Amino acid sequence: MTFNYHSIFKVGTAAEREQNFETYYAFTRKHSGDILEQEQDLTRKRDTLSAYQNNPVRARKPIAEVDAFYRNYVDMIDNPATLERKTLFLTSIYKFARHEWVGISGAWDATPTIARSKDIMDRISRYHLAEEFCHIRLFHEMFRTMNLDKVQWRPLGPFMGRVYRIFPYLPGFLMDAPAFVTELMGIVFYRHMDAQLDEIFADEPEARDRLRALLHEIMVDELAHVGQRRNFIGPIGTRFARLIVGPLFRAFFHDIPESRFVFDVEQMIKDAHAFDYTLVSSDMVEQSWVPTYCKVAAAA
């Protein structure tokens, strides 16, 4: 069946949302496989990563500013205006993923194991975090593709580290809308990444294609995460989420100073406000999961 799509901010009924949790949980278990909690991994995701690692693609030559990348990838030391776009693109990606890694590491400790989960929402959250850890491994493979084998995942500063540790313990009426907006930020950012690959990596077509393949693995999951996190919030939370898109995006990317030299943050905010599932390829949507209240059957 062919679908048209409502805005991601479309309000669903409580009954629709309850049913969506059931269908999402069934989807994510089939899509990602069995959870491996000790390894923070999932069986199908592990197999997917292994397939890439067993058939590695590496850029034909190092990036022009290898030393500059390693000097700035954790914290921007140089004036970003003096660095070339490939370096800025890669350091921006690292910093974005680093925030994700710190956030999910704190949330993992705060989330009940599958065995101790009280309801389907707890189980969904555990699977969600495991998928996000798999994304960090895919990002790491992106850096290896560009011959950046010395990348390490470093903690954030004391303040931001504490914020990410506290956030998962907030009550749902405070946490759920910002959590949804961060997932929306993820898919919008990845779309903007995807749009830049052809230009920035025109001199490395094989590496570019591998970067895109790894990115698309993440994007299929992220599309499902957007809908899943949207499903946690009702009408009031949905209105609140719309209000905080701009402030949250601007605050997040302010911590990545080089991002403004590569990405248009204001356009990302516009894209987030306008987001529906027509903004990504139909092939990707078909591999992912969409809330029922965001779908409408297309006329024959």
C-alpha positions in Angstrom: 0.0 0.0 0.0 1.2 3.5 -0.9 1.0 6.2 1.9 1.1 9.9 2.2 2.3 11.3 5.4 1.1 13.8 8.1 3.6 16.0 10.0 5.6 14.3 12.7 3.8 16.8 15.0 0.4 15.3 14.2 -1.4 14.4 17.4 -2.5 10.8 17.9 -5.1 9.5 20.3 -4.1 7.6 23.5 -5.4 4.4 22.0 -3.3 4.9 18.8 -0.2 5.6 20.8 -0.7 2.4 23.0 -1.1 0.3 19.8 2.0 1.9 18.3 4.1 0.9 21.2 3.2 -2.7 20.5 3.9 -2.5 16.8 7.1 -0.6 17.3 8.4 -3.2 19.8 7.6 -6.0 17.3 9.4 -4.1 14.5 12.6 -3.3 16.5 13.0 -6.9 17.6 12.6 -8.2 14.1 14.8 -5.4 12.6 17.6 -5.5 15.1 17.6 -9.0 16.5 18.1 -10.2 20.0 19.5 -7.9 22.6 23.0 -8.6 24.0 22.9 -6.5 27.2 26.4 -7.3 28.4 27.8 -6.1 25.1 25.3 -3.3 24.6 24.6 -4.8 21.2 22.0 -6.5 19.1 22.5 -9.7 17.0 21.4 -8.4 13.6 23.2 -5.1 14.1 26.4 -7.0 15.1 26.1 -9.1 12.0 25.6 -6.0 9.8 28.7 -4.3 11.2 30.8 -7.5 10.9 29.8 -7.6 7.2 31.2 -4.1 6.7 34.4 -4.8 8.7 35.0 -8.1 6.8 34.9 -6.2 3.5 36.6 -2.9 4.5 36.8 0.1 2.2 39.5 2.7 2.9 40.1 6.1 1.3 42.9 6.0 -1.2 44.8 8.8 0.5 44.8 10.4 3.9 42.7 13.6 4.4 44.8 16.7 3.7 44.8 17.8 7.4 45.3 14.7 9.4 47.1 16.5 12.2 44.5 19.2 12.3 41.8 16.6 12.6 43.4 14.9 15.6 44.2 18.3 17.1 40.5 19.5 16.9 38.2 16.5 16.8 37.6 16.4 20.5 37.8 20.2 21.1 38.2 22.8 18.5 41.6 24.4 19.2 42.3 26.1 15.8 40.2 28.8 14.2 37.7 26.6 12.2 37.7 29.2 9.4 41.3 28.1 8.6 40.5 24.4 8.2 39.3 22.7 5.0 35.8 21.4 4.6 36.6 17.7 4.8 38.3 18.2 8.2 35.4 20.3 9.5 32.8 17.8 8.3 34.6 14.9 10.1 35.2 16.8 13.3 31.5 17.9 13.3 30.3 14.3 12.9 32.6 13.2 15.7 31.3 15.8 18.1 27.7 15.1 17.2 28.2 11.4 17.8 30.1 12.0 20.9 27.2 13.8 22.5 25.0 10.8 21.5 27.5 8.4 23.1 27.7 10.3 26.4 23.9 10.6 26.5 23.2 6.9 25.9 25.9 5.8 28.3 24.2 7.8 31.1 20.8 6.6 30.0 21.9 2.9 29.8 22.8 2.9 33.5 19.4 4.5 34.4 17.2 2.2 32.2 16.0 -1.2 33.6 17.4 -4.3 32.0 14.9 -6.4 29.9 14.6 -8.8 32.8 13.7 -6.0 35.2 11.5 -4.0 32.8 8.0 -3.2 34.2 6.3 -2.5 30.9 6.7 -2.3 27.1 8.1 1.2 27.3 11.0 0.1 29.5 11.8 -2.7 27.0 11.5 -0.3 24.1 13.9 2.1 25.8 16.5 -0.7 26.4 16.4 -1.7 22.7 16.6 1.9 21.6 19.7 2.5 23.6 21.3 -0.7 22.3 20.6 0.5 18.7 22.3 3.8 19.5 25.4 2.0 20.8 25.4 0.2 17.4 25.3 3.6 15.7 28.5 4.7 17.5 30.2 1.6 16.1 29.0 2.5 12.6 30.3 6.1 13.1 33.6 4.6 14.2 33.7 2.6 11.0 33.2 5.8 9.1 36.4 7.2 10.6 38.3 4.0 9.9 37.0 4.3 6.3 38.8 7.7 6.1 42.0 6.1 7.7 41.4 7.9 11.0 42.2 4.8 13.1 43.2 6.7 16.3 39.8 8.2 17.0 38.8 7.6 20.7 35.4 8.3 22.3 36.1 10.8 25.0 33.8 12.0 27.9 32.4 15.5 27.7 33.3 18.1 30.4 32.0 17.8 34.0 29.0 20.0 33.5 27.6 18.4 30.3 28.5 15.0 31.6 26.4 15.6 34.7 23.5 17.0 32.6 23.4 13.8 30.6 23.6 11.6 33.7 20.7 13.4 35.3 18.5 13.7 32.3 17.2 10.1 32.2 16.0 10.4 35.8 13.7 13.3 35.0 9.9 12.5 35.0 8.4 11.9 31.6 6.5 15.2 31.3 9.9 17.0 31.5 12.0 14.4 29.5 9.9 13.1 26.7 9.5 16.2 24.5 13.3 17.1 24.6 14.1 13.4 23.9 11.8 13.5 20.9 13.4 16.7 19.6 16.9 15.3 19.9 15.8 12.3 17.8 14.3 14.7 15.2 17.6 16.6 15.3 19.4 13.4 14.5 17.5 12.5 11.4 17.6 16.1 10.1 21.4 16.3 10.7 21.9 13.0 9.0 20.0 14.2 5.9 22.2 17.3 5.7 25.3 15.0 6.1 24.0 12.8 3.3 23.5 15.8 1.0 27.1 16.9 1.5 28.9 13.6 0.8 29.0 13.9 -3.0 30.7 17.4 -2.9 33.1 16.9 0.1 34.2 13.4 -0.9 34.1 13.8 -4.7 37.8 12.8 -4.8 37.1 9.5 -2.9 34.2 7.8 -4.6 34.6 4.4 -3.0 35.0 5.8 0.5 32.1 8.2 -0.1 29.8 5.3 -1.1 30.9 3.4 2.0 30.2 6.4 4.2 26.8 6.7 2.7 26.0 3.0 3.2 27.0 3.3 6.9 25.0 6.5 7.3 21.9 5.0 5.8 22.1 2.1 8.3 21.9 4.7 11.0 19.2 6.7 9.3 16.7 3.8 9.0 16.9 3.3 12.7 16.8 7.0 13.4 13.6 7.3 11.4 12.0 4.7 13.6 13.4 6.4 16.7 11.8 9.7 15.7 8.4 8.1 15.5 8.9 6.0 18.7 10.0 9.0 20.8 7.1 11.0 19.3 4.7 8.3 20.5 5.7 9.1 24.1 4.1 12.6 24.1 0.5 13.7 23.9 -1.0 17.0 22.6 0.6 19.3 25.2 4.0 17.7 24.9 3.7 17.9 21.1 3.1 21.7 21.2 6.0 22.1 23.7 8.3 20.1 21.4 7.6 22.4 18.5 8.5 25.4 20.7 11.9 24.0 21.8 13.1 22.8 18.3 14.9 26.1 17.6 16.4 26.7 21.0 17.6 23.1 21.4 19.1 22.9 17.9 20.9 26.3 18.4 22.2 25.3 21.9 23.4 21.9 20.7 25.3 23.2 17.6 26.7 26.1 19.5 28.9 23.4 21.3 30.2 22.4 17.8 31.7 25.7 16.6 32.9 24.3 13.3 29.4 23.1 12.3 28.4 26.6 11.0 31.1 26.3 8.4 29.7 23.1 7.0 26.0 23.0 8.0 23.1 25.4 7.9 21.6 25.2 11.4 18.8 27.6 10.6 17.8 25.4 7.6 17.9 22.3 9.8 15.5 24.0 12.2 13.1 24.8 9.3 13.4 21.2 8.1 12.6 19.9 11.6 9.5 22.0 11.9 8.4 20.8 8.5 9.4 17.2 9.0 7.3 14.4 7.5 8.3 11.1 6.0 8.3 12.4 2.5 11.5 14.2 3.2 13.5 10.9 3.1 13.6 8.2 0.4 10.7 5.9 0.2 13.1 3.0 0.3 14.4 4.1 3.7 10.9 4.6 5.0 9.9 1.1 3.9 12.7 -0.4 5.9 11.7 1.7 9.0 8.7 2.2 11.2 6.2 5.1 11.1 3.4 5.9 13.7 0.0 5.2 12.4 -1.3 8.7 13.0 1.5 10.0 10.6 0.3 7.8 7.8 -2.6 8.2 5.4 -3.4 5.8 2.6 -2.8 7.4 -0.8 -5.8 7.6 -3.2 -5.8 4.9 -5.8 
